[in-house]
Amino acid sequence: MSNASPETTHGKVALVTGAGTGVGRATALELLARGYRVVLAGRRGELLEATRAAAGAAADRALAVPTDVAREDSVNALGERLQAAYGRIDVLFNNGGRGEPAVPIYEL
Protein backbone atom coordinates (compact mmCIF):
# COMPACT_ATOMS: atom_id res chain seq x y z
CA MET A 1 0.00 0.00 0.00
CA SER A 2 1.06 3.56 -0.52
CA ASN A 3 1.89 5.94 2.28
CA ALA A 4 -1.34 7.91 1.80
CA SER A 5 -2.53 9.65 4.93
CA PRO A 6 -6.05 9.12 6.29
CA GLU A 7 -6.96 12.57 5.00
CA THR A 8 -6.43 11.46 1.40
CA THR A 9 -8.65 8.39 1.75
CA HIS A 10 -11.27 9.84 4.11
CA GLY A 11 -14.72 8.64 3.22
CA LYS A 12 -13.71 5.84 0.87
CA VAL A 13 -15.38 2.47 1.37
CA ALA A 14 -13.60 -0.87 1.06
CA LEU A 15 -15.02 -4.39 1.16
CA VAL A 16 -12.61 -7.08 2.33
CA THR A 17 -13.69 -10.72 2.08
CA GLY A 18 -11.88 -13.21 4.27
CA ALA A 19 -11.34 -10.38 6.77
CA GLY A 20 -11.33 -12.61 9.85
CA THR A 21 -7.84 -14.06 9.42
CA GLY A 22 -4.55 -13.88 7.57
CA VAL A 23 -4.09 -11.65 4.55
CA GLY A 24 -7.70 -10.44 4.63
CA ARG A 25 -7.42 -9.37 8.26
CA ALA A 26 -4.09 -7.61 7.70
CA THR A 27 -5.48 -5.80 4.65
CA ALA A 28 -8.64 -4.71 6.49
CA LEU A 29 -6.60 -3.35 9.41
CA GLU A 30 -4.27 -1.46 7.06
CA LEU A 31 -7.19 0.09 5.18
CA LEU A 32 -8.78 1.14 8.47
CA ALA A 33 -5.48 2.65 9.60
CA ARG A 34 -5.44 4.68 6.39
CA GLY A 35 -8.88 6.15 6.94
CA TYR A 36 -11.13 3.86 4.94
CA ARG A 37 -14.53 2.67 6.08
CA VAL A 38 -14.25 -1.11 5.78
CA VAL A 39 -16.87 -3.81 5.47
CA LEU A 40 -15.41 -6.97 6.99
CA ALA A 41 -16.84 -10.10 5.35
CA GLY A 42 -16.15 -13.72 6.21
CA ARG A 43 -17.86 -16.89 7.40
CA ARG A 44 -17.03 -16.60 11.11
CA GLY A 45 -18.60 -13.61 12.82
CA GLU A 46 -16.47 -13.95 15.94
CA LEU A 47 -13.27 -13.60 13.90
CA LEU A 48 -14.68 -10.56 12.08
CA GLU A 49 -15.46 -8.98 15.45
CA ALA A 50 -11.90 -9.76 16.58
CA THR A 51 -10.57 -7.96 13.50
CA ARG A 52 -12.86 -5.04 14.25
CA ALA A 53 -11.63 -4.89 17.86
CA ALA A 54 -8.00 -5.05 16.71
CA ALA A 55 -8.58 -1.83 14.76
CA GLY A 56 -8.68 0.11 18.02
CA ALA A 57 -9.92 3.67 17.53
CA ALA A 58 -10.72 2.90 13.87
CA ALA A 59 -13.20 0.17 14.86
CA ASP A 60 -16.08 2.62 14.49
CA ARG A 61 -15.37 2.65 10.72
CA ALA A 62 -15.56 -1.17 10.45
CA LEU A 63 -18.77 -3.08 9.74
CA ALA A 64 -18.62 -6.83 10.34
CA VAL A 65 -20.98 -8.82 8.09
CA PRO A 66 -20.80 -12.61 8.40
CA THR A 67 -20.89 -13.88 4.82
CA ASP A 68 -20.41 -17.23 3.10
CA VAL A 69 -19.23 -16.36 -0.41
CA ALA A 70 -20.23 -19.86 -1.56
CA ARG A 71 -23.90 -18.98 -0.97
CA GLU A 72 -25.63 -16.55 -3.33
CA ASP A 73 -28.18 -15.47 -0.69
CA SER A 74 -25.38 -14.65 1.73
CA VAL A 75 -23.53 -12.58 -0.87
CA ASN A 76 -26.77 -10.76 -1.74
CA ALA A 77 -27.33 -9.98 1.96
CA LEU A 78 -23.77 -8.60 2.15
CA GLY A 79 -24.47 -6.32 -0.80
CA GLU A 80 -27.68 -5.10 0.80
CA ARG A 81 -25.92 -4.33 4.12
CA LEU A 82 -23.11 -2.51 2.32
CA GLN A 83 -25.57 -0.48 0.24
CA ALA A 84 -27.65 0.44 3.29
CA ALA A 85 -24.61 1.44 5.35
CA TYR A 86 -22.47 3.25 2.78
CA GLY A 87 -24.29 3.44 -0.56
CA ARG A 88 -21.21 2.56 -2.58
CA ILE A 89 -17.92 0.69 -2.74
CA ASP A 90 -14.57 2.17 -3.79
CA VAL A 91 -12.27 -0.82 -3.20
CA LEU A 92 -12.89 -4.58 -3.31
CA PHE A 93 -10.27 -6.89 -1.83
CA ASN A 94 -11.70 -10.27 -2.78
CA ASN A 95 -9.72 -12.59 -0.55
CA GLY A 96 -12.46 -15.02 0.49
CA GLY A 97 -13.36 -18.12 -1.39
CA ARG A 98 -13.79 -21.81 -1.19
CA GLY A 99 -11.47 -24.62 -2.09
CA GLU A 100 -11.78 -26.13 -5.51
CA PRO A 101 -9.78 -28.91 -7.15
CA ALA A 102 -6.71 -27.81 -9.05
CA VAL A 103 -7.78 -27.15 -12.66
CA PRO A 104 -6.65 -24.76 -15.37
CA ILE A 105 -7.95 -21.28 -14.59
CA TYR A 106 -10.07 -21.12 -17.74
CA GLU A 107 -12.00 -24.19 -16.47
CA LEU A 108 -12.57 -22.71 -13.04
N, C-alpha and C positions, 0 to 999 in steps of 0.2 A: 504494500500500500504506500501511497505517497505520504509526505509529511504535511498534508493539509491540516489546517487548524479547524477546530469545531465551528468557528465562524464561517468558514467557506462551505461547510456541508450542512449548516443549520437548516432544519426543516426537511431534509431529504429522507425518504423512506426506503428501507431495505428489507427484503424478505430473505431469511436464511433457513434453508431446510437442513435437517440433521444438526440443529443448533444445540442439542443436549450434550454432545460429547465431541471430542477430537477436533478436527479441522473446522467443523461447523461452529462449535462453541468458541474456538479461538477467533474465528472470523467475526462472529456476532459481537464478541467483547471488543474487538478492535474497532468495528464500525460504531458501536456505542461510544467508545472513548473519543471518536472523531466527530461526534455530534449528530450522528444519524438517529432516527427513530427506527427501531428494528423489530420486526415480527419474527419471533422465534418459533419455528415449526419443527416437530419431531414426534415420534410415536409415544415417548414417555414423558408425561407431564411433569413428573417430579424432577427429572433432569433438566427440563426447560426452566423450571422455577429455580433450580440451582444455578443455572447460567444467568438468569435474571438477577439473582441475589449477588452473584459474583461481580456484577457490573457496578456495585456500590451506588454512588450518587446518580449514576446514569440509568439505574433500574427503572426510574419513572418513564423512560423513553422506550422501554422494552415491553412487548406484548407477547406473552406465551400462549400459543395455540396448539394444543395436541393435535397432531395430524398424521395419518397413515397415507403416505403418497401412493401406496398400492391400491387404495380405495378411492374411486371417483367421487363418492359422496363426501368423503373426508376432505378431499382437495377442494371441492366446491364450497364446503363450509369454511375452509381457510380463506378462500377468496372473498366470501361474504363478510367474514370478520375483518379482513384487511380493508375492504372497501368501506365498511361502516366506520372503522376507526380512523383511517387516513385518506381514503378517497383516491389513492393512487399508489404506484410503486415506481421508484427510481432505479433500484438495484435489485437484481435477483442473484443470489448465490445458491445455486441448486446443488446441494451437497447430499441430500437424502435420496435414498433409493432402496431397491431390494435386490437381492442376489439373483443372478441369472446364470445359466451355464455359459461357459466360454464359447462364443461364436463370433464370426466376423461381424464387425460393427454394422455393416449394411443389412445383415439379417436380424439384428437386434431391433 
